[in-house]
Amino acid sequence: MKRYIIPICCFTCCIMMLASCKKDTTDPNLPVLKLHPVNVTGKSGQQVLDTLDILAPYGAKILVLSKTINLVPDSAFGTTTVTPESIGNNMYRYIFAYTYQPEEVDKLVGINFHFEDEKGNVAEKDLTVNTTASGAQIIYSHKWKLTSKLWTTVDPIEENEQDCEKDNFFMYHRDSTIAVDFGTQGCLFDGFNVYDKWTLSEDEKTFTQTYHSVFDSTKITTEVYNVQSLTKDKWVMDIALDLSAFGLTDHEVFVYTYEAAD
């Protein structure tokens, strides 16, 4: 009887090894997703492009996008089904375009890519989106109080802000319109100009505002400022004015400082 024990044991071990090998075998043709990059950062209003590359030997069936904000599903975004482009050799590609949202500043935003091949195998990748406030968002998110107007081309440099200007507040709205509160003191010519539009250049170095005469709407003035600094608390910019009609030069520089009033 003992002479049969060893062969039986060997046979049993072989069966177990074969079963184990079969169980541990992974299908080499499962889909693989690569996201370039997996983490993006940008300013509100800007657009970012992200590339999702998909290796799917069994073919592409469906790619579904969803979004979370602070780990909570974004119902406004919902789910979006897209078709990745075949680029050959079992490879597929999808270019994802996203605009950084002002409402998502300093929030954890995630975009999930859920892929399924023709055999029902799935793979996922997550994109993390970090949004910071753009210069334009900083401007339209606050009411600004003029605190200084330095005339820097005279010697010595002179503070040119008038007493009647010290309670002036400027509101540059998101839709590019402008509202001005001249306060209770009021300068002589306050209200003679109607402020129309403002813009901030893409590089955030040039601020432009336009206004027209209350007596003649066709008489439009455009002021172009150089932005020296801009934070959520303080905004400094300068402008060169032609004051030659008043016996001065055509390049008199004034530095305006505003502070956020809310």
C-alpha positions in Angstrom: 0.0 0.0 0.0 2.8 2.4 0.8 4.2 2.1 -2.7 1.1 3.9 -4.0 1.3 6.8 -1.6 4.1 8.6 -3.3 2.7 8.5 -6.8 -0.7 9.6 -5.6 0.8 12.5 -3.7 2.8 13.6 -6.7 -0.3 13.4 -8.9 -2.3 15.4 -6.4 0.4 18.1 -6.2 0.5 18.4 -9.9 -3.3 18.9 -10.2 -3.2 21.6 -7.5 -0.3 23.4 -9.2 -2.1 23.4 -12.5 -5.3 24.6 -11.0 -3.3 27.4 -9.2 -1.6 28.4 -12.3 -4.8 28.6 -14.2 -6.5 30.6 -11.5 -3.6 33.1 -11.3 -3.4 33.7 -15.1 -4.2 37.3 -16.0 -5.6 38.1 -19.4 -2.8 40.1 -21.1 -5.3 41.8 -23.3 -7.1 43.8 -20.6 -7.5 47.5 -21.3 -4.8 49.9 -20.0 -5.4 53.6 -19.6 -2.7 56.3 -19.4 -3.5 59.9 -18.6 -1.1 62.8 -19.5 -1.0 64.5 -17.0 -2.9 63.2 -14.1 -2.9 66.5 -12.2 -3.5 70.0 -13.7 -3.4 73.5 -12.3 -4.6 76.7 -13.9 -6.4 80.0 -13.4 -10.2 80.4 -13.7 -11.3 81.1 -17.2 -8.4 79.3 -18.8 -8.7 76.1 -20.7 -6.6 73.0 -20.3 -6.2 70.0 -22.7 -5.5 66.5 -21.3 -4.7 63.3 -23.2 -6.1 59.9 -22.4 -4.4 57.0 -24.2 -6.1 53.6 -24.2 -4.6 50.3 -25.1 -7.6 48.0 -25.8 -6.9 44.8 -27.8 -10.5 43.8 -27.6 -11.7 47.1 -29.0 -13.4 50.1 -27.5 -17.0 49.9 -26.5 -17.7 53.0 -24.3 -15.9 55.8 -22.4 -17.9 57.6 -19.8 -16.8 60.8 -18.0 -18.0 61.9 -14.6 -17.0 64.7 -12.2 -16.8 65.2 -8.4 -16.3 68.4 -6.4 -14.9 67.8 -2.9 -15.6 64.1 -3.5 -19.4 64.8 -4.1 -20.8 63.9 -7.6 -21.4 67.0 -9.7 -25.0 66.7 -10.8 -24.6 69.6 -13.2 -21.9 67.8 -15.1 -23.7 64.4 -14.8 -22.1 61.8 -17.0 -20.8 62.2 -20.5 -20.3 59.4 -23.0 -17.6 60.0 -25.6 -16.0 58.0 -28.4 -12.2 57.8 -28.3 -10.4 58.0 -31.6 -8.7 54.9 -33.0 -5.0 55.6 -33.7 -4.0 52.0 -34.8 -2.3 49.0 -33.2 -5.2 48.6 -30.7 -4.6 52.1 -29.4 -7.3 54.8 -28.8 -7.0 58.4 -27.8 -9.3 61.0 -26.3 -8.4 64.7 -25.9 -10.3 66.1 -22.9 -10.8 69.9 -22.9 -11.8 71.6 -19.6 -12.2 75.2 -18.6 -11.2 76.1 -15.1 -14.3 77.3 -13.3 -14.3 80.4 -11.0 -16.7 78.5 -8.6 -14.1 75.7 -8.2 -11.2 77.8 -6.8 -9.5 76.0 -3.9 -11.8 73.0 -4.3 -10.9 69.4 -5.0 -12.2 68.6 -8.5 -11.9 65.2 -10.0 -12.7 63.9 -13.5 -13.2 60.1 -13.8 -12.6 58.3 -17.1 -14.5 54.9 -17.1 -13.6 52.7 -20.1 -15.2 49.4 -21.2 -13.9 47.2 -24.0 -16.0 45.0 -26.3 -15.7 42.1 -23.9 -16.9 44.0 -20.9 -13.5 44.5 -19.3 -13.2 47.9 -17.5 -10.4 50.3 -16.6 -10.5 53.7 -15.0 -8.3 56.8 -14.6 -8.8 60.0 -12.5 -7.8 63.5 -13.4 -7.3 66.0 -10.5 -8.1 69.6 -11.4 -6.8 72.5 -9.3 -8.2 76.0 -10.0 -6.7 79.2 -8.7 -8.3 82.7 -9.1 -7.4 84.6 -12.2 -6.6 88.2 -12.1 -10.0 89.0 -13.7 -11.8 87.0 -11.1 -9.9 88.8 -8.3 -11.0 92.1 -9.9 -14.7 91.3 -10.3 -14.9 89.6 -6.9 -14.3 92.8 -4.9 -15.2 96.4 -4.5 -12.1 98.5 -4.8 -11.3 101.7 -2.9 -8.8 104.2 -4.3 -6.2 104.8 -1.6 -3.4 106.5 -3.4 -2.6 108.3 -6.7 1.1 109.0 -6.9 2.4 111.4 -9.5 5.8 109.9 -10.1 7.3 112.0 -12.9 7.5 115.1 -10.7 10.3 115.8 -8.3 9.6 115.1 -5.5 7.0 112.5 -6.1 3.6 113.8 -5.2 0.5 112.3 -3.7 -2.2 113.4 -6.2 -5.3 111.9 -4.7 -7.8 114.6 -3.8 -9.8 114.6 -0.6 -13.0 114.2 -2.6 -11.6 111.0 -4.1 -10.9 109.3 -0.8 -14.4 107.7 -0.6 -14.5 106.6 -4.2 -15.3 102.9 -4.8 -15.1 101.0 -8.1 -16.9 97.9 -9.0 -15.7 96.0 -12.1 -18.4 93.4 -12.8 -17.9 89.9 -14.2 -19.8 91.0 -17.4 -17.1 93.7 -18.0 -19.4 96.6 -17.0 -18.3 99.2 -14.5 -20.0 100.9 -11.6 -18.6 103.8 -9.6 -19.6 105.1 -6.2 -18.3 108.6 -5.8 -19.2 108.7 -2.1 -20.6 111.6 -0.2 -17.9 114.2 -0.8 -17.9 114.3 -4.6 -15.4 116.1 -6.8 -16.4 118.8 -9.2 -16.5 116.7 -12.4 -17.9 113.5 -10.8 -20.5 112.0 -13.1 -19.4 113.8 -16.2 -18.0 110.5 -17.5 -20.0 107.3 -17.9 -17.8 104.2 -17.4 -18.5 101.5 -20.0 -16.2 98.4 -20.1 -13.1 97.0 -18.6 -10.7 94.2 -19.8 -7.6 92.5 -18.4 -5.1 91.1 -20.9 -4.5 87.3 -20.9 -1.1 87.8 -19.4 -2.7 90.0 -16.7 -0.2 92.8 -17.3 -2.5 95.3 -19.0 -5.8 96.7 -17.7 -8.0 98.7 -20.0 -11.2 100.7 -19.3 -13.4 102.9 -21.4 -15.8 105.7 -20.7 -17.8 108.3 -22.6 -18.9 111.8 -21.9 -22.3 112.2 -20.4 -22.9 115.0 -22.8 -21.7 113.2 -26.0 -21.8 109.4 -26.1 -19.6 109.4 -29.2 -16.7 111.0 -27.2 -15.1 107.8 -25.9 -11.9 107.7 -23.9 -9.8 104.6 -23.5 -7.4 104.3 -20.6 -4.6 101.7 -20.6 -2.9 100.8 -17.4 0.2 98.7 -16.6 -0.6 96.3 -13.8 2.3 96.3 -11.3 0.7 93.9 -8.8 -2.7 92.3 -8.1 -3.8 90.3 -5.1 -7.1 89.7 -3.4 -6.3 92.6 -1.0 -4.4 95.2 -3.1 -4.1 96.3 -6.7 -1.4 98.6 -8.0 -1.2 99.9 -11.6 0.3 102.9 -13.4 -0.7 105.0 -16.5 1.1 107.5 -18.6 -1.0 110.6 -19.5 -0.5 113.3 -22.1 -0.7 116.6 -20.1 1.0 118.7 -22.7 -2.1 120.8 -23.2 -1.6 121.9 -19.6 2.0 122.9 -20.1 3.4 119.5 -18.8 4.9 116.6 -20.8 3.0 114.0 -22.9 4.2 111.3 -20.5 3.2 112.1 -17.0 3.1 108.8 -15.0 0.6 108.2 -12.2 0.5 105.1 -9.9 -2.9 104.1 -8.7 -3.3 101.9 -5.6 -6.6 100.3 -4.7 -7.5 98.2 -1.7 -10.3 95.6 -1.6 -13.2 97.0 0.5 -15.1 93.8 1.1 
